[in-house]
C-alpha cells in the first residue's frame, strides 16, 4: 500500500457512489476558466499539477470541486501556509489574484469512485497516503488516478475526504466521461453573484475573509 505502484492485477472492486442530480459543489478556480469548464491541458506525468490530473499518458480533461465553500477555499489557498508563534497563518493577497469562487450543479446522477474511508481505499490496494500525500508525490498519485479509471470504466470521477477540511468531500471529474452539460454553472441561490465572486476584490474578498477567519488565516 501507500507509496507503491498500482497493482497489475487488482482483485478488489472499487467502491462507487452517486453524486445525485441537483447536488451543488463549490470551486475556487482561475478566472481564465468558466465555472463548469474542464481543464483540457494534460499535466506533466511527474511534476506540477494536481493530485488526480490527466497526463500525456492518460490525457483526460479534469475539473475539481468541493462539497462546501470552506473546503474549496482550503484545498486551493491554504496549502503549506506557515504558522507564526501564535499558531495563526498568513495568506499572501497575491494568491487570490485572478481567482474566483463559483458553484456548479450536477444535472444528472454522476457515478464516482469513492476513496472516502479506509475500506474504500483498501478496495483498490491503497491507504490514506493516496489522498493525503503532498504535492511532491502527485506524479505518483496521477498514476493511481489512471489505474482507477481502468478499474472503474463507468465512473466519471473520484471523491475523497478533503485533507484540509476533513468534514467535506473533494471531487475530480473526468471530462471524457461526464455527459455533456452534466455539470452546469449555478447562477441562483449562491452566496455570491457571478459579478461579485472575484476573490481579490469587493464582495468576493469579504466573503473569502469571513471563511479565512474561521481557519485563523489573515491575508495581506
PyMOL commands that set and color helices and strands:
alter all, ss='L'
color gray80, all
select helices_A, chain A and resi 69-77+93-96+118-123+129-132+135-151+202-214
alter helices_A, ss='H'
color red, helices_A
select strands_A, chain A and resi 16-19+24-30+62-66+89-91+99-106+110-115+157-161+169-174+183-185+217-219
alter strands_A, ss='S'
color yellow, strands_A
deselect
rebuild
show_as cartoon
